[in-house]
Amino acid sequence: MTTTVFHCSDLHFGHPAVPEQYEAMEALIQDQRFDVVAISGDLSQRARSGEFQRARAFIRHAERVSKVICIPGNHDVQWWKSPFGLREGDIYGTYRRYISQDLEPVLRVPGATFAGLNTSHGVVRQSLTWNLRDISIIGIVRRSQVERLRQVFTESPPEDVRVVVMHHNPVKGELSQRHGLKHTPRVLGALAEMRVDLVLCGHDHQDAIHYIEHTKKGTVISTAGTVSNRMRGGRPSSVNSISITQENIEVSTLVWNAASGGFVSGSVKCFAR
């Protein structure tokens, strides 16, 4: 059995948008008919209603041919409505209205379980750093979320591929030289203990494919680049195409080519499960 996945992230519908890229993605999804389309956060630029409306249309278009799983990113959180919980306000209100009430959805398809993990919590004590630029940017995973994730996979068939969809990158970016997530060793260790095969994330605005070795098993990290004009280092926008079998996980980077008006093949890495 083979499960095919289209992984995109950081769509940033709004000012950074490049319409031709979204149209090319929509055409690719309709043509390839992936089993799953996974969107790992930052659908919007400023968490505005109009941006989420365009993202909703993108999701509905993908749902014609694929199952879709989506989680929020830090740009989708209206953290100013309730900084540090000092006043009441649903920081996910607009996301919930247009995208989904469920911030940590679970998608089960034959042979695979996809579990959403919301790492975007706005401005909270646990995500603070000495860098003021990190306000509302850094992601965290709470212990209660780890326990919930463990329960999700406990209810899955033992032979299922285990996939976590989260926004913040748990591996340091090549150009940014930054982790998007706090306490990455603890989080990655927990995922390894749960026998997670694959993590789909974004946030860093640079495509990357990593293999994290653990004592029990390895975890493949697919980091999708942004689909907007905000890619790091002047690189072209990119998405990832993934093929999962019982034996292997193959991650292919598809890079935007303005001359052809589409996404073309980039690097490909294959890992034994």
N, C-alpha and C positions, 0 to 999 in steps of 0.2 A: 504494500500500500504506500502511495506517495501523497504527501500533503504539500500543496503549493501555497506560498504566502507572498503577498505584495506588501512590503513594509515601507511606509513613508512617515515622515515626522516634520514638525516645525513648518507647517503649511503657511502660517502667518497671513491668512486672508486679511487684506487691509492694504495699507500703503506700500509694504514691500512686495506685494503680489506681482507675479509675471503671468498674465492670463494664458499665454501660449503654453506654459509649462503645465498648468492645471488641465488644459484641454488635451494635451498629449498624455497626461496620466490617465484621464478618463477614458481616452481611446485605447490605451494599453490595457487597462483593466477589463474593458468590454471585449477586447480581442483575445486576451489570454485566459479569461475566466478563471482566475485564481480561486482556490478553495476559500482562502481567507484574505481579507484586506485588513491590515493592522495599522492603526494611526496612533503613534506614541506621543501625542500631546502638541500643544501650541498650535491649535487650529486658527487662533485669532492673533492679532497684533496688540490690541488694546481691550480685549474682552467686550467689544461693542456688539450690539444687536445685529447690525448689518453684516459684520464679519462672520458671526455665527450663522446667520441665515445663508450665506454663501457656502460655508462649511457644511451646513445641513444638506444643501442641494448636492454637494459633492458626495456625501455619504449615501444619500438616497439613490444617486446614480450608480454607485458601486454595488449597492444592495440588489440591483437588478440581476446580477450574475454571481455575486460572492457573499459570503458571510462577512460581517464587519465587526471589529472590536476597536473601541476608541477610549482613550483616557485623557484627562486634562493635563495641560502643561502649565508652567508658571505664568505664561502670558494669558492664560484663560481664567486666571483667578483674580477677582476684584478684591484684593487684600485690604484696600483702604476702607472697605466697609466695616471691617472688624479687625484692626491691627492689634495683635497680642490679646485678642478677645476682650478688649476694653469696652466695646459696645456691641450690641446685637446687630447682626447683619449676615446674610448668606453670601459668602464670598464666591460661591459657585452658582449663584442664582441665575445668571444669564446663560451659563453653560447648561445648567439643568433644563432651562426653558426650551432651548433650541436643539441641544445635542442629546442629552440623556439624563434621567434622574439618577442613574447608577454610575457612581464615580469609579467603581472597581468591578466592572462586568466580568462575567465568566462565559466563555464560549467553548462549547464542546462539539467537536466534529469527529467523525470516525477516525480513531487512531491518535487523537491529539486533544489536549486540554490547554486552552489559552486563558490565563488568569490576569486580569488587570490589577495593577498595583499603583495607587495614587501617591506619588511622591511630592506633589505640589500643594503645600499647606499654607501658603501666604507668609505673612510676617509672624513668626512664632519664636519663642525663646530658643528652642532646640536648633533652629537653623541660622542663628546669628553667628557672624564672624567679625574679626577686627576690620574687615574691608567693607566700607559703607556701600560700595557698589553691589555687594552681595544681598542687600535687603530685598526680600521676596524672590531671590534668584536660586538660592541653594535648596536642594531637596532633602527630605528626611523620610525614613521609614520607621513607624512606631512599632513597638513590640506587639501590640494588639493586631496590627496588620500582618505581621509574620505568622501569628497564630491562626488568623483567618486563612492565610494562604496555605498553611500546612493542612488545614481542614479541607480546603478545596481539592488539593491533590490526593488526600486520603480517600476521598470519594470517587477518584478516577480509577479506571482499570489500571492495573500495575504495568501493562505494556504500553500505555499511552505515552506519547511524547509530551513532555511538560514544558510549557512556554509561559514566560512572564512578560507582560507588556507594561512598561513603565516609562516615565519621561526622562528623568535625569540619568546622565551617563555615570556608571559606577567605575569606569576605567578612565584614567587621565587622557585628555585629548592631546594629540600630537602637536598641534599648533598652539592651543590655549594653555597647555600644560596644567590643566585644572580638572579636578573631579567635579561633577555636577551634584554629587550626592555626598552627604556627610556619613561618616562611619562606614565607609565602603568595605573594609575587611569583615566587619560583623554581618553586614547585609549579604555579601557574597558567600560567607561561610554558612549562613542560614539557608540560602538558596541551594548550596551544594549538599547540605544535609537533607534537603527535601528532594534531592535528585533532579533538580531543574536542568533540562537539556539546553535551553535557548532563552536568552534575554533579548527583547526588542526594545531599544531606547533611542533617544535623540538628544536634544538640548544643546549639544556642543557645536552644531552647525558645521560639522565636518564628518564625512563618511568614514567608517572604520569597521574592521572585522577583527575581533580578538578571540583568543581561546585561553580561558583561565583554568589552570591546572589545580586540582584539589586532591586531597588524599583519597577521597571516595570516588570522585569522577570529575570530568572536566565540564565546563560550561562555556558555550559559544555566546559571544556578545555581538549582536548586530546593531551598530549605531548608524542610523540613517542621517544623511545630511539634510539641510533645509531645502525646501522648494520655495525659493523667494530670491530676492536680490541681496541676501545677507549671509552668503556662504563665506566661510573663513578663507583668508589667503587668496582671494580672487578666484577660487576654484568654481567650477560650474556646479549647479544644483544637482542633486542625486537622490535616488531611491534605491531600495534593495529588493531583489527577487530571490526567494528562498525555496529550496526544495528539500523536503524532509522524508526520509525513509527509515525503516527499522535499523538500517546499517549506517547511514550517513546523514549529515546536515551540510548542504551546499548553499553558500551565500554569494550571490552575484550582485555587484554594484552596477547600477545603470546610471549613466552620466548624461546630463543634458547637452545636446549638440544643437546649437542655434542654427547652423547651416542646414541641417536636415529637418529641423523643427521637431525633434523627438529625442527620446532617451536611447542611448547606445550602450553596448556592453563595455564594462570596465573590468576591474579586478574580480577574480573568482577564487574562493577558498572553499575547500571541502574538508570536513572533519568526520572521523569515525565516531559513532555514538558510544 
